[in-house]
């Protein structure tokens, strides 16, 4: 008997999927465990294996196209088996148009500037000309005598000058403004590019909007003296086979601090608050389509080398869309670090159901006061975004104080842990 293979739900937030590649074609023999297709979810592209033996009789979603979860993906059965009744009884929901099949929006033609024709897979590009003066009923451009004289004296085609007077009338200031634009700007056109939203970006938009508008955020910012930690990192990397980053040290310090402050290692569950006894730190990773948050599990118990290796592996697999659901689920706290991009300070939106997320800025060399003297110092700012339904200001502040103590006194953080 023929078996219906439906679009799988590959993550807790997935509502629709896109077939990135088929590894079997209609008429091929299929065995249980064979790689059938690659499915792009809202977070990653994952391999999908067959659960059945038989012949691939029908493909319901072509390569590059998408369908909602539980739509017919394929049908597997005996060779020559009639599947028409199955297709009628379990008709697939209307497929989502692929990016390739969306009809491009016709660009608006600009004077002496035409948009290049669209290729099949290119994003839509529209061009809009700079506003031009409107001619009157006799086809003549409306302009003041002074504006006409100025345009003639300066060799300006008055027909290309936008008018700011009543009814689009061109006046002296319009001629002067047009001349100040220069020859390149005078012939420039406005343009924009429309790019269809990816499944990942849709999910990011929905989840962050839900978090921002449902969780009452408040923010706590603290400065960290990084001089001692910078020296400690240099010493570690001089003997360690695995190079340790500042981000690895932040993850470790956060994990240890969370173990000591369970009020922050918590989550809002609707009708109850969950205080986690384990520490799973989510690490925000930027990818071309948006943002993924793979999780370093039991981070408080891991050595710096282990944390560093995991994070590097996450980054590589995230960019290749090879992360699996188990990699990004279960976080109890999240870190977002933009210091490597030269950002000094920022705030982040809570990654629910966590109650907090820490935004980490870059290390900045600034004048600081030590022992009554102004000396050069290295300072890093961190901002803790808190869900006020779970974490109070005092609880968040105590966590940051402990984190600061660990970062400014590396011996406390590393003394009982090997690298």
TIKOLMI-188592 format. One record per residue (C-alpha): residue number from 1; x, y, z. Coordinates in steps of 0.001 Angstrom, whole numbers. Layout:
TIKOLMI-188592
SITE|NUM|X|Y|Z
...
end
This chain:
TIKOLMI-188592
SITE|1|0|0|0
SITE|2|1297|3456|-892
SITE|3|2547|5636|1959
SITE|4|2198|9431|2073
SITE|5|5325|11327|3149
SITE|6|4389|14735|4544
SITE|7|6390|17927|4972
SITE|8|8071|17368|8367
SITE|9|8099|19799|11281
SITE|10|11860|20111|11800
SITE|11|11801|22690|14591
SITE|12|9386|23911|17228
SITE|13|8836|27164|15303
SITE|14|8637|25742|11772
SITE|15|5329|26263|9950
SITE|16|6510|25757|6372
SITE|17|9524|24329|4604
SITE|18|11314|24629|1266
SITE|19|12813|21696|-642
SITE|20|16462|22592|-1171
SITE|21|17345|19367|-3024
SITE|22|15834|16031|-4019
SITE|23|18142|13008|-3794
SITE|24|15625|10657|-5410
SITE|25|13470|11057|-8518
SITE|26|10120|9535|-9469
SITE|27|10612|5865|-10310
SITE|28|13665|5362|-8069
SITE|29|13793|2548|-5532
SITE|30|13715|3857|-1966
SITE|31|14689|2015|1203
SITE|32|14032|3019|4793
SITE|33|16943|5230|5887
SITE|34|17779|6463|2376
SITE|35|18375|10191|2030
SITE|36|15224|11437|323
SITE|37|15569|15217|276
SITE|38|17090|18275|1945
SITE|39|14522|20514|3631
SITE|40|15120|24175|4488
SITE|41|13345|25110|7706
SITE|42|13237|28487|9442
SITE|43|16611|27775|11053
SITE|44|18642|25347|8980
SITE|45|18760|23025|5987
SITE|46|18464|19430|7162
SITE|47|18650|16037|5505
SITE|48|15370|14123|5468
SITE|49|15436|10325|5327
SITE|50|12735|7961|4117
SITE|51|10812|5890|6646
SITE|52|9447|3515|3991
SITE|53|10558|944|1415
SITE|54|9273|1011|-2146
SITE|55|9308|3153|-5265
SITE|56|9039|6935|-5317
SITE|57|5703|7356|-7113
SITE|58|5048|11068|-6661
SITE|59|6883|14266|-5693
SITE|60|4517|16820|-4206
SITE|61|6912|19732|-3711
SITE|62|9442|20513|-6412
SITE|63|12984|21689|-5724
SITE|64|13049|25366|-4748
SITE|65|9371|25381|-3805
SITE|66|7817|25391|-364
SITE|67|4796|23976|1386
SITE|68|3248|24140|4821
SITE|69|3979|21488|7424
SITE|70|1986|18258|6764
SITE|71|1492|19010|3059
SITE|72|2210|16046|764
SITE|73|5951|15903|178
SITE|74|6064|12566|-1646
SITE|75|4298|9228|-2060
SITE|76|6146|5893|-1833
SITE|77|4574|2564|-2822
SITE|78|4738|-365|-5223
SITE|79|5773|165|-8825
SITE|80|2771|1015|-11000
SITE|81|430|1505|-8043
SITE|82|-2515|3848|-8633
SITE|83|-2254|6849|-6294
SITE|84|-4942|9054|-7817
SITE|85|-7375|8396|-4966
SITE|86|-4727|9290|-2393
SITE|87|-4077|12631|-4101
SITE|88|-7785|13392|-4205
SITE|89|-8414|12368|-597
SITE|90|-5425|14112|861
SITE|91|-4916|17078|-1455
SITE|92|-1869|19097|-539
SITE|93|-2395|22706|583
SITE|94|-1522|25260|-2060
SITE|95|2243|25456|-2357
SITE|96|4035|28612|-1384
SITE|97|5429|30375|-4407
SITE|98|9171|30050|-4668
SITE|99|11360|33083|-4958
SITE|100|12134|32090|-8518
SITE|101|8456|32020|-9572
SITE|102|7372|35298|-8046
SITE|103|6638|37751|-10833
SITE|104|8915|40775|-10547
SITE|105|7349|44160|-10036
SITE|106|7652|46221|-13186
SITE|107|10109|49063|-12578
SITE|108|8989|52610|-13186
SITE|109|10873|54038|-16130
SITE|110|13091|56986|-15340
SITE|111|14005|59688|-17793
SITE|112|17200|58640|-19638
SITE|113|17658|55781|-17193
SITE|114|16200|52339|-17683
SITE|115|16243|49495|-15161
SITE|116|18117|46446|-16398
SITE|117|15817|43532|-17210
SITE|118|15306|41064|-14373
SITE|119|16939|37658|-14486
SITE|120|14801|34810|-13254
SITE|121|16404|34595|-9826
SITE|122|17341|38240|-9289
SITE|123|15610|40324|-6619
SITE|124|13192|43006|-7762
SITE|125|14817|46373|-8382
SITE|126|12662|49430|-8914
SITE|127|13806|52831|-10073
SITE|128|12025|56120|-9406
SITE|129|13086|59365|-11041
SITE|130|13693|62538|-9122
SITE|131|10578|64692|-9222
SITE|132|10400|66782|-12384
SITE|133|8362|69948|-13017
SITE|134|4900|69585|-14435
SITE|135|4198|71340|-17771
SITE|136|1064|73427|-18109
SITE|137|-1756|72684|-20525
SITE|138|284|74192|-23398
SITE|139|3185|71820|-22714
SITE|140|5344|74631|-21313
SITE|141|7329|74333|-18051
SITE|142|6058|76744|-15387
SITE|143|8936|78916|-14139
SITE|144|9538|82462|-12976
SITE|145|11319|84857|-15400
SITE|146|14314|85064|-13038
SITE|147|14542|81271|-12859
SITE|148|14476|81052|-16677
SITE|149|17234|83668|-16991
SITE|150|19418|81926|-14371
SITE|151|18942|78564|-16060
SITE|152|19854|80053|-19452
SITE|153|22946|81813|-18070
SITE|154|24187|78664|-16342
SITE|155|23397|76313|-19236
SITE|156|20856|74321|-17235
SITE|157|18012|72438|-18937
SITE|158|15123|73948|-17013
SITE|159|12931|71003|-17992
SITE|160|14927|68805|-15596
SITE|161|14685|71089|-12567
SITE|162|12146|70129|-9864
SITE|163|9929|73050|-8921
SITE|164|9083|73904|-5306
SITE|165|6704|76813|-5940
SITE|166|2915|76768|-6210
SITE|167|1774|74121|-8669
SITE|168|5366|72978|-9230
SITE|169|6517|76402|-10415
SITE|170|10298|76716|-10729
SITE|171|11811|79629|-8833
SITE|172|15312|80969|-8214
SITE|173|16070|78690|-5252
SITE|174|15254|75635|-7377
SITE|175|17869|76605|-9978
SITE|176|20467|77218|-7258
SITE|177|19654|73916|-5536
SITE|178|19871|72029|-8840
SITE|179|23243|73565|-9661
SITE|180|24640|72679|-6220
SITE|181|23837|69019|-6847
SITE|182|26579|68801|-9457
SITE|183|26397|66959|-12786
SITE|184|26381|63456|-11281
SITE|185|23670|64088|-8713
SITE|186|21584|66052|-11195
SITE|187|21215|62947|-13349
SITE|188|20835|60526|-10435
SITE|189|17701|58493|-9841
SITE|190|16260|57012|-6670
SITE|191|16382|53231|-6536
SITE|192|15606|50409|-4141
SITE|193|15708|46634|-3964
SITE|194|12903|44354|-2721
SITE|195|14102|41029|-1318
SITE|196|11619|38377|-242
SITE|197|11739|37568|3480
SITE|198|13318|34178|4243
SITE|199|11722|31597|6523
SITE|200|14413|32311|9127
SITE|201|13868|36067|9030
SITE|202|10077|35615|9356
SITE|203|10572|33527|12485
SITE|204|13099|35968|13955
SITE|205|10699|38858|13362
SITE|206|7771|37036|14946
SITE|207|9643|35758|18015
SITE|208|11439|39013|18762
SITE|209|8224|41000|18394
SITE|210|6491|38603|20791
SITE|211|9356|38950|23274
SITE|212|9650|42726|23060
SITE|213|5940|43418|23336
SITE|214|5036|40734|25897
SITE|215|8038|40772|28242
SITE|216|8540|44033|30190
SITE|217|12237|44696|29515
SITE|218|14531|46742|31706
SITE|219|18266|47231|31260
SITE|220|21320|47266|33527
SITE|221|24719|48401|32210
SITE|222|28068|47877|33910
SITE|223|31696|48671|33041
SITE|224|34287|45910|33387
SITE|225|38019|46579|33909
SITE|226|39600|44155|31418
SITE|227|43299|44764|32138
SITE|228|43760|41649|34285
SITE|229|41692|39457|31982
SITE|230|43671|40593|28941
SITE|231|46905|39588|30673
SITE|232|45360|36264|31724
SITE|233|44203|35533|28189
SITE|234|47652|36230|26786
SITE|235|49149|33825|29338
SITE|236|46596|31127|28566
SITE|237|47087|31365|24819
SITE|238|50852|31181|25195
SITE|239|50542|27598|26469
SITE|240|47135|26400|25256
SITE|241|46734|24438|22019
SITE|242|43245|25936|21661
SITE|243|43200|29716|21293
SITE|244|40791|31268|23767
SITE|245|38739|34328|22781
SITE|246|37286|37002|25039
SITE|247|33864|35644|24114
SITE|248|34849|32239|25523
SITE|249|35858|33921|28779
SITE|250|32567|35838|28911
SITE|251|30597|32606|28411
SITE|252|32514|30899|31192
SITE|253|32156|33811|33617
SITE|254|28430|34095|32859
SITE|255|27922|30382|33425
SITE|256|29680|30452|36815
SITE|257|27762|33570|37851
SITE|258|24456|32017|36787
SITE|259|25125|28996|38979
SITE|260|25461|31356|41933
SITE|261|22378|33417|40958
SITE|262|19531|31077|39999
SITE|263|17076|33993|40009
SITE|264|18648|35114|36704
SITE|265|18989|31566|35319
SITE|266|15217|31369|35059
SITE|267|12348|31644|32597
SITE|268|8761|32861|32424
SITE|269|6481|29893|31623
SITE|270|3135|31676|31638
SITE|271|1601|30358|34843
SITE|272|4856|29638|36670
SITE|273|8529|30623|36809
SITE|274|11115|27944|36082
SITE|275|14367|28245|38028
SITE|276|16906|26126|36180
SITE|277|19500|24224|38191
SITE|278|21551|23516|35068
SITE|279|23267|26220|33000
SITE|280|22828|26150|29213
SITE|281|24216|29339|27611
SITE|282|22886|30339|24201
SITE|283|25398|32157|21988
SITE|284|23965|34424|19275
SITE|285|25597|33703|15901
SITE|286|25045|35961|12879
SITE|287|24349|34144|9590
SITE|288|23468|35587|6156
SITE|289|19712|35089|6667
SITE|290|19546|36344|10239
SITE|291|20506|35010|13647
SITE|292|20832|31578|15255
SITE|293|21409|30797|18940
SITE|294|23213|27473|19417
SITE|295|23582|26353|23030
SITE|296|26678|25506|25082
SITE|297|25230|22961|27510
SITE|298|26383|22743|31137
SITE|299|28753|25605|30382
SITE|300|29637|26060|34065
SITE|301|31249|22594|34152
SITE|302|33234|22892|30903
SITE|303|36826|23939|30419
SITE|304|37622|26982|28322
SITE|305|39055|24801|25552
SITE|306|35802|22840|25342
SITE|307|33724|26014|25197
SITE|308|35983|27489|22513
SITE|309|35806|24327|20384
SITE|310|32027|24122|20622
SITE|311|31491|27766|19690
SITE|312|33830|27542|16683
SITE|313|32007|24415|15499
SITE|314|28626|26121|15956
SITE|315|29714|29095|13848
SITE|316|30935|26879|10996
SITE|317|27823|24716|10958
SITE|318|25487|27697|11347
SITE|319|26899|29340|8219
SITE|320|26586|26040|6330
SITE|321|22999|25594|7614
SITE|322|24008|22305|9211
SITE|323|22865|22951|12776
SITE|324|20300|20488|14122
SITE|325|17335|21273|16431
SITE|326|19211|19838|19412
SITE|327|21915|22473|18870
SITE|328|19637|25485|19412
SITE|329|17113|24262|21989
SITE|330|17154|24403|25788
SITE|331|19030|27643|26531
SITE|332|18573|29106|30022
SITE|333|20484|32350|29315
SITE|334|21756|34067|26152
SITE|335|24829|36123|25246
SITE|336|24969|38490|22255
SITE|337|28463|39831|21557
SITE|338|29058|42611|19012
SITE|339|32401|43714|20408
SITE|340|34265|42207|17451
SITE|341|32351|44641|15197
SITE|342|33558|47718|17084
SITE|343|30292|48247|18996
SITE|344|30887|49836|22400
SITE|345|27447|49325|23936
SITE|346|23977|48090|22922
SITE|347|20834|46450|24254
SITE|348|19470|43075|23135
SITE|349|15946|41632|23056
SITE|350|15367|38696|25406
SITE|351|15465|35253|23800
SITE|352|12345|33733|25357
SITE|353|11670|31775|27494
SITE|354|14905|33043|29090
SITE|355|14462|35875|31554
SITE|356|17713|37619|30600
SITE|357|20145|38251|27751
SITE|358|23551|39906|28055
SITE|359|24768|42305|25345
SITE|360|28564|42503|25232
SITE|361|30418|45446|23712
SITE|362|34025|45800|22619
SITE|363|37065|46492|24770
SITE|364|37937|50186|24624
SITE|365|41173|51798|25781
SITE|366|40257|54932|27744
SITE|367|41694|57056|30569
SITE|368|40755|55610|33977
SITE|369|41526|56566|37564
SITE|370|43609|54035|39522
SITE|371|45139|54782|42904
SITE|372|44321|58441|42442
SITE|373|46137|58645|39106
SITE|374|44743|58940|35561
SITE|375|46205|56050|33584
SITE|376|45315|54149|30387
SITE|377|42793|51368|30979
SITE|378|40848|48793|28998
SITE|379|37112|48808|29654
SITE|380|34291|46612|28356
SITE|381|30605|47469|28781
SITE|382|27914|44833|29217
SITE|383|24166|45417|29324
SITE|384|21777|42919|30898
SITE|385|18232|42944|29466
SITE|386|15843|41557|32091
SITE|387|12239|40346|32047
SITE|388|10731|42217|34986
SITE|389|8163|39472|35476
SITE|390|10989|37209|36650
SITE|391|14014|39308|37564
SITE|392|14017|42395|39790
SITE|393|16556|45188|39533
SITE|394|18442|44091|42643
SITE|395|18692|40467|41437
SITE|396|20029|41550|38059
SITE|397|22492|43962|39679
SITE|398|23870|41280|42030
SITE|399|24410|38935|39102
SITE|400|26314|41645|37203
SITE|401|28416|42443|40268
SITE|402|29444|38792|40557
SITE|403|30152|38594|36816
SITE|404|32275|41752|37073
SITE|405|34195|40266|40018
SITE|406|35032|37140|38008
SITE|407|36111|39086|34916
SITE|408|38285|41503|36880
SITE|409|39861|38715|38961
SITE|410|40638|35884|36527
SITE|411|42148|33734|39291
SITE|412|38660|33394|40801
SITE|413|37270|32260|37455
SITE|414|40116|30006|36364
SITE|415|41655|28916|39624
SITE|416|39645|25700|39972
SITE|417|39295|25002|36245
SITE|418|41898|23722|33792
SITE|419|42024|25212|30338
end
